[in-house]
Amino acid sequence: MQPTNPDQFTEKAWEAIARTPDIAKAAQQQQIETEHLMKALLEQEGLAISIFAKCGINVERLRERTKQFI
């Protein structure tokens, strides 16, 4: 089930959620999966990037691995 109420999310989170169908379509995939949301979050400069960076995760490598997985 896809979220339909943007008031339940931050602006950045909703932008990422709204972007996931485009990412799936660009990858010629019919289903939206968590990796599509991950890619959308990693394309933003926001909280997700900050959290990964603070955890010592190489964000650029994570972006590339997510792209490869999709």
Secondary structure, DSSP 8 states (H G I E B T S, - for coil): -----GGGS-HHHHHHHHHHHHHHHHTT-SS--HHHHHHHHHHSSSHHHHHHHHTT--HHHHHHHHHHH-
